[in-house]
Amino acid sequence: MTACIVGWAHSRFGKLQDETLESLITRVAADAIADAGLAPADIDAIYIGTMNAGFQRQEFPSSLVLQTDPALRFKPATRVENACATGSAAIHQAINVIEAKKARRVLVVGVEKMTDVSGPEVGEILIKASYIAEEGDIPGGFAGVFGRITDMYFQRYGDQSDALARIAAKNHFNGSTNPLAHVQKDLGYEFCRTVSDKNPYVAGLLRRTDCSLVSDGAAAAVLSDVDTALALDKAVVFRAAVQVNDFLPMSKRDIVAFEGAQLAWKKAFAEARVGIDDLSLVETHDCFTTAELIEYEAMGLTEPGQGARAVHEGWTEKSGKLPVNPSGGLKAKGHPVGATGVSMHVMAAMQLTGTAGGIQIKDATMVGLFNMGGAAVANFVSILEPLR
């Protein structure tokens, strides 16, 4: 690969009532450029990742980033969308334009402002990331989609409610030390395991603690070619960057196998010439705890149907053999849809430069991340390591 991440910025995720889509974009854009040690005039191209789909009335956001600084005026800026994998799709566009030698320094911003609409409106927007012709009327919206996946997984492999609770508890524990996280509270296993007024069933067998949060937030990264990166203060390089898209209808797939995710990880490991044992940690797309459970299997950490073993035996804890979601993941950090993929790449860069603070994994040398759009439809895997 010829692309590196050389600067980054990240807002806190949460219900950010004092922020607008524009203020989030311009703040993280300015901070990321400065963090890279560059000036706005140095940027050659810009990609903005946002799903929107009705969260905001502003449906044409690409040039909002130009309001960060007058020197960005007339730079090419393009909006990218790929459901919940929008942020990674924007990162990949930056990699592509660098590898095509059309740009040397590219700014990527991922952003979403989700909390300005009501709960029912959020559900109606998010269900658009499914196959409406067959799945649009599933009760519970996108939570209902994963409720159905959860039911099918349990029918095949047995009740895994305990494993899901342990995943939720792990990620909330991790998020409690992440100052950027939406929820910075260790909820504990018993709370996550027990159905209660504060933790009711939301869809099928999914409890509230099994579901990611409706969040506002933004993250930004500056990417460059290797020659440019070598002259800057810090850089992490892509060992692999893979995209695999699968059929949209769940009816056309073995939905509990996440076959697209499996293939994306397989291709990424081959491209990077490494295996899962070479990774120091993984940031993975836990939009629902069931997703993280199945993703253990998709990345090859366990055999199919054995994902629960990874969490029951502590493999995925911060002190385990492969920490998963030390940031708190989407479950605790939050899931502002367009920002999520960029956030994952920023978290990876922080880990690899030893600047991740309370969520730092000691001596991290290689990070894998998985970001997906829809129910394992758009699957993105990146593997990163320090450039030097």
PLY file of the C-alpha trace (Angstrom):
ply
format ascii 1.0
element vertex 388
property float x
property float y
property float z
element edge 387
property int vertex1
property int vertex2
end_header
0.00 0.00 0.00
1.10 3.57 -0.61
-1.25 5.46 1.72
-0.66 6.58 5.31
-2.68 8.33 7.99
-0.63 11.34 9.12
-3.07 13.40 11.18
-6.42 12.99 12.89
-9.09 14.53 15.08
-12.16 13.22 16.88
-15.07 14.94 18.58
-16.75 13.43 21.57
-19.67 11.24 20.54
-23.05 11.72 22.21
-26.10 13.94 22.15
-24.35 17.15 21.11
-27.11 19.72 21.29
-24.77 22.69 20.85
-23.24 21.30 17.63
-24.47 21.42 14.06
-23.43 19.28 11.11
-21.35 22.22 9.90
-19.66 22.93 13.24
-18.70 19.26 13.65
-17.24 19.09 10.14
-15.23 22.30 10.33
-13.86 21.63 13.82
-12.48 18.16 13.17
-11.24 19.18 9.71
-9.20 22.06 11.12
-7.86 19.94 13.98
-6.86 17.03 11.74
-4.98 19.25 9.29
-3.15 20.93 12.16
-2.41 17.56 13.77
-0.76 16.44 10.53
1.52 19.48 10.63
0.05 20.77 7.38
-1.72 23.93 6.29
-5.19 23.91 4.68
-3.60 24.97 1.39
-1.63 21.71 1.37
-4.77 19.58 1.01
-5.32 18.28 -2.52
-8.73 16.59 -2.19
-11.50 16.11 0.35
-14.00 13.32 1.03
-16.96 13.74 3.38
-18.68 10.60 4.69
-22.26 11.01 5.88
-25.28 8.74 5.48
-27.89 11.38 6.44
-30.94 9.83 4.70
-33.11 12.27 6.63
-31.25 12.92 9.88
-30.53 16.45 8.64
-32.28 18.69 6.15
-28.88 19.61 4.66
-28.42 16.88 2.03
-25.46 18.43 0.15
-22.65 18.68 2.69
-19.45 18.25 0.67
-18.60 21.95 0.42
-19.35 22.67 4.07
-15.77 21.63 4.83
-14.51 24.55 2.72
-15.80 26.86 5.45
-13.05 25.52 7.70
-10.53 27.85 6.07
-10.54 30.09 2.96
-7.52 28.16 1.62
-9.77 25.12 1.06
-11.93 27.00 -1.42
-11.90 25.42 -4.89
-10.50 22.10 -3.60
-12.41 19.07 -4.98
-14.76 17.81 -2.27
-17.00 14.77 -2.63
-19.66 13.23 -0.40
-19.44 9.43 0.06
-22.19 7.13 1.37
-22.29 3.39 2.07
-24.73 3.02 4.98
-22.96 2.32 8.28
-19.68 1.76 6.40
-19.76 5.29 5.02
-16.68 6.42 6.96
-14.52 3.57 5.72
-15.82 4.09 2.19
-14.58 7.69 2.39
-11.20 6.50 3.69
-10.95 4.07 0.76
-11.69 6.84 -1.72
-8.76 8.77 -0.26
-6.52 5.71 -0.60
-7.63 5.25 -4.20
-6.94 8.83 -5.26
-3.49 8.72 -3.60
-2.62 5.41 -5.27
-3.78 6.83 -8.61
-1.33 9.71 -8.01
-4.14 12.25 -8.38
-3.44 13.66 -4.90
-0.73 13.50 -2.24
-2.59 14.87 0.80
-6.27 14.08 1.29
-8.66 15.13 4.05
-11.41 12.70 5.09
-14.24 13.70 7.41
-16.90 11.32 8.74
-19.89 12.94 10.41
-23.46 12.34 11.51
-25.95 14.39 13.51
-28.61 11.85 14.48
-30.28 13.18 17.61
-32.22 16.05 16.06
-34.99 13.66 15.00
-37.33 11.53 17.10
-36.81 7.89 17.98
-39.39 6.63 15.46
-37.80 8.80 12.76
-34.36 7.30 13.57
-35.84 3.84 13.12
-37.40 4.78 9.79
-34.10 6.21 8.55
-31.93 3.29 9.64
-34.21 0.63 8.14
-33.24 2.13 4.76
-29.94 0.26 5.17
-31.87 -2.99 4.67
-33.61 -4.51 1.63
-36.88 -2.61 1.85
-38.77 -4.92 -0.51
-38.45 -7.79 1.98
-37.23 -6.30 5.24
-38.73 -2.82 5.39
-41.66 -3.85 7.56
-39.75 -5.89 10.14
-40.99 -4.72 13.57
-38.38 -2.70 15.43
-36.62 -1.30 12.37
-32.93 -2.15 12.04
-32.89 -3.48 15.60
-35.58 -5.85 14.37
-33.29 -6.94 11.53
-30.61 -7.90 14.05
-33.24 -9.35 16.35
-34.07 -11.75 13.52
-30.37 -12.52 12.97
-30.01 -13.16 16.71
-32.97 -15.54 16.74
-31.54 -17.47 13.78
-28.07 -17.68 15.39
-29.60 -18.97 18.64
-31.66 -21.56 16.74
-28.51 -22.86 15.07
-26.01 -22.67 17.93
-28.05 -22.39 21.12
-28.98 -19.50 23.42
-26.05 -17.08 23.58
-27.70 -14.41 25.76
-24.94 -14.73 28.34
-22.22 -14.16 25.74
-24.04 -11.09 24.39
-24.24 -9.65 27.91
-20.52 -10.23 28.43
-19.76 -8.43 25.16
-21.91 -5.48 26.22
-20.31 -5.37 29.67
-16.79 -5.57 28.18
-17.42 -2.71 25.79
-19.02 -0.52 28.44
-16.07 -1.20 30.74
-13.73 -0.15 27.93
-15.79 2.92 27.12
-15.63 4.05 30.74
-11.99 5.05 30.18
-12.53 6.68 26.78
-13.16 10.42 27.15
-14.57 10.52 23.60
-17.24 7.90 24.27
-20.97 8.57 24.36
-21.39 6.45 27.52
-18.46 6.54 29.92
-19.94 4.21 32.53
-19.10 0.64 33.47
-22.57 -0.93 33.50
-21.37 -4.31 34.71
-22.27 -7.81 33.59
-25.29 -8.30 35.88
-27.02 -5.17 34.56
-26.36 -6.16 30.95
-27.53 -9.75 31.54
-30.72 -8.93 33.42
-33.89 -7.82 31.67
-35.37 -4.91 33.63
-37.25 -1.65 33.25
-33.91 0.01 32.47
-32.76 -2.83 30.22
-35.84 -4.17 28.44
-36.05 -6.33 25.36
-35.90 -4.06 22.30
-36.28 -6.49 19.41
-36.59 -10.26 19.75
-33.98 -11.38 22.28
-31.93 -8.18 22.03
-31.90 -6.08 25.18
-31.26 -2.37 25.23
-27.66 -3.04 26.28
-27.23 -5.18 23.16
-27.90 -2.21 20.87
-25.57 0.61 19.85
-26.42 4.21 20.57
-28.00 6.97 18.54
-25.18 9.51 18.55
-23.85 12.74 17.09
-20.18 13.14 16.28
-17.39 13.52 13.78
-13.89 12.26 13.12
-11.32 13.31 10.54
-8.11 11.93 9.14
-5.47 13.27 6.77
-4.02 10.67 4.43
-0.88 11.06 2.36
1.47 9.11 0.15
4.50 7.51 1.79
7.02 10.10 0.56
4.99 12.90 2.11
4.46 10.90 5.30
8.17 10.33 5.79
8.68 14.09 6.12
5.97 14.44 8.78
6.06 13.81 12.51
3.98 10.63 12.63
2.34 8.18 10.26
0.61 4.82 10.21
0.56 2.90 6.95
-2.10 0.65 5.47
-0.88 -2.92 5.15
-4.26 -3.76 3.65
-7.53 -2.07 2.76
-10.24 -4.36 1.43
-13.88 -3.88 0.47
-16.28 -6.78 -0.17
-19.96 -6.22 -0.94
-22.55 -8.97 -0.57
-26.18 -9.26 -1.66
-28.52 -6.79 0.03
-31.45 -9.18 0.74
-30.88 -11.39 3.76
-32.88 -14.07 1.97
-30.08 -14.52 -0.55
-27.42 -15.24 2.09
-26.59 -17.35 5.12
-27.16 -14.34 7.31
-25.61 -15.78 10.48
-22.33 -16.52 8.67
-21.37 -12.96 7.61
-19.79 -14.42 4.47
-18.81 -11.00 3.09
-16.99 -10.17 6.31
-15.21 -13.53 6.22
-14.00 -12.89 2.69
-12.93 -9.32 3.50
-10.79 -10.53 6.42
-9.34 -13.36 4.33
-8.37 -10.97 1.53
-6.95 -8.43 3.98
-4.76 -11.00 5.71
-3.51 -12.20 2.32
-2.82 -8.65 1.13
-0.99 -7.76 4.34
0.79 -11.15 4.44
-0.13 -11.58 8.11
-2.56 -13.62 10.19
-4.89 -12.92 13.06
-2.16 -13.78 15.59
-0.11 -10.81 14.29
-2.76 -8.30 15.36
-2.38 -6.38 18.62
-6.07 -5.48 18.74
-9.21 -5.18 16.65
-11.84 -2.47 16.40
-14.97 -4.14 15.03
-18.49 -3.12 14.12
-20.64 -3.98 17.15
-23.80 -2.19 16.07
-25.43 -4.98 18.07
-23.67 -7.42 20.37
-24.70 -10.26 18.06
-22.67 -8.62 15.31
-19.51 -8.66 17.43
-20.13 -12.30 18.35
-20.47 -13.37 14.71
-17.50 -11.19 13.73
-15.23 -13.19 16.06
-16.01 -16.12 13.80
-15.75 -14.13 10.56
-12.24 -12.88 11.42
-11.11 -16.40 12.27
-10.74 -15.96 16.02
-13.00 -18.97 16.56
-14.78 -21.60 14.51
-18.40 -20.95 13.42
-20.77 -21.19 16.34
-17.93 -20.89 18.87
-17.75 -17.09 19.14
-18.94 -17.19 22.74
-15.72 -18.93 23.72
-13.70 -15.80 22.88
-15.58 -13.65 25.36
-16.18 -16.31 28.04
-12.45 -17.10 28.17
-11.43 -13.44 28.20
-9.62 -13.45 24.87
-11.19 -10.16 23.76
-10.70 -8.17 26.96
-8.03 -5.47 27.12
-5.71 -7.95 28.84
-6.65 -10.84 26.55
-4.81 -12.34 23.62
-6.75 -10.18 21.12
-8.40 -7.12 22.66
-11.56 -6.24 20.72
-13.04 -2.76 20.86
-10.81 -1.26 23.57
-12.41 2.07 22.56
-15.78 0.81 23.80
-16.90 0.09 20.26
-20.14 1.33 18.79
-21.87 -0.04 21.89
-20.30 2.46 24.31
-18.34 4.91 22.17
-21.43 5.55 20.04
-22.44 5.10 16.41
-22.90 8.37 14.50
-23.25 6.43 11.27
-21.08 8.40 8.84
-18.39 9.01 11.45
-17.95 5.42 12.61
-15.49 4.15 9.98
-13.29 7.23 10.24
-13.43 6.98 14.03
-12.19 3.37 13.85
-9.22 4.44 11.72
-8.45 7.30 14.12
-8.60 4.91 17.09
-6.21 2.56 15.27
-3.79 5.42 14.56
-3.89 6.51 18.20
-3.15 2.97 19.39
-0.22 2.62 16.99
1.32 5.94 18.03
0.86 5.31 21.76
-1.51 8.26 22.15
-4.73 6.42 23.04
-4.65 7.37 26.73
-6.89 5.26 28.98
-7.80 2.87 26.17
-4.19 2.25 25.10
-3.15 -1.36 24.48
0.46 -1.73 25.54
3.00 -2.11 22.72
0.40 -2.15 19.95
2.17 -2.82 16.65
-0.63 -3.81 14.26
-4.36 -3.07 14.28
-7.17 -4.67 12.31
-10.54 -3.05 11.95
-13.86 -4.09 10.46
-16.64 -1.67 9.49
-19.83 -2.81 7.80
-22.82 -1.22 6.11
-26.18 -2.92 6.53
-26.28 -6.46 7.86
-22.83 -7.54 6.58
-23.55 -6.08 3.12
-20.73 -3.53 2.64
-17.70 -5.00 4.41
-14.46 -3.05 4.93
-11.31 -4.36 6.58
-8.15 -2.32 7.16
-4.87 -3.50 8.66
-2.50 -0.77 9.83
0.95 -0.49 11.40
3.39 2.34 12.16
5.28 3.57 9.10
8.50 3.77 11.10
0 1
1 2
2 3
3 4
4 5
5 6
6 7
7 8
8 9
9 10
10 11
11 12
12 13
13 14
14 15
15 16
16 17
17 18
18 19
19 20
20 21
21 22
22 23
23 24
24 25
25 26
26 27
27 28
28 29
29 30
30 31
31 32
32 33
33 34
34 35
35 36
36 37
37 38
38 39
39 40
40 41
41 42
42 43
43 44
44 45
45 46
46 47
47 48
48 49
49 50
50 51
51 52
52 53
53 54
54 55
55 56
56 57
57 58
58 59
59 60
60 61
61 62
62 63
63 64
64 65
65 66
66 67
67 68
68 69
69 70
70 71
71 72
72 73
73 74
74 75
75 76
76 77
77 78
78 79
79 80
80 81
81 82
82 83
83 84
84 85
85 86
86 87
87 88
88 89
89 90
90 91
91 92
92 93
93 94
94 95
95 96
96 97
97 98
98 99
99 100
100 101
101 102
102 103
103 104
104 105
105 106
106 107
107 108
108 109
109 110
110 111
111 112
112 113
113 114
114 115
115 116
116 117
117 118
118 119
119 120
120 121
121 122
122 123
123 124
124 125
125 126
126 127
127 128
128 129
129 130
130 131
131 132
132 133
133 134
134 135
135 136
136 137
137 138
138 139
139 140
140 141
141 142
142 143
143 144
144 145
145 146
146 147
147 148
148 149
149 150
150 151
151 152
152 153
153 154
154 155
155 156
156 157
157 158
158 159
159 160
160 161
161 162
162 163
163 164
164 165
165 166
166 167
167 168
168 169
169 170
170 171
171 172
172 173
173 174
174 175
175 176
176 177
177 178
178 179
179 180
180 181
181 182
182 183
183 184
184 185
185 186
186 187
187 188
188 189
189 190
190 191
191 192
192 193
193 194
194 195
195 196
196 197
197 198
198 199
199 200
200 201
201 202
202 203
203 204
204 205
205 206
206 207
207 208
208 209
209 210
210 211
211 212
212 213
213 214
214 215
215 216
216 217
217 218
218 219
219 220
220 221
221 222
222 223
223 224
224 225
225 226
226 227
227 228
228 229
229 230
230 231
231 232
232 233
233 234
234 235
235 236
236 237
237 238
238 239
239 240
240 241
241 242
242 243
243 244
244 245
245 246
246 247
247 248
248 249
249 250
250 251
251 252
252 253
253 254
254 255
255 256
256 257
257 258
258 259
259 260
260 261
261 262
262 263
263 264
264 265
265 266
266 267
267 268
268 269
269 270
270 271
271 272
272 273
273 274
274 275
275 276
276 277
277 278
278 279
279 280
280 281
281 282
282 283
283 284
284 285
285 286
286 287
287 288
288 289
289 290
290 291
291 292
292 293
293 294
294 295
295 296
296 297
297 298
298 299
299 300
300 301
301 302
302 303
303 304
304 305
305 306
306 307
307 308
308 309
309 310
310 311
311 312
312 313
313 314
314 315
315 316
316 317
317 318
318 319
319 320
320 321
321 322
322 323
323 324
324 325
325 326
326 327
327 328
328 329
329 330
330 331
331 332
332 333
333 334
334 335
335 336
336 337
337 338
338 339
339 340
340 341
341 342
342 343
343 344
344 345
345 346
346 347
347 348
348 349
349 350
350 351
351 352
352 353
353 354
354 355
355 356
356 357
357 358
358 359
359 360
360 361
361 362
362 363
363 364
364 365
365 366
366 367
367 368
368 369
369 370
370 371
371 372
372 373
373 374
374 375
375 376
376 377
377 378
378 379
379 380
380 381
381 382
382 383
383 384
384 385
385 386
386 387
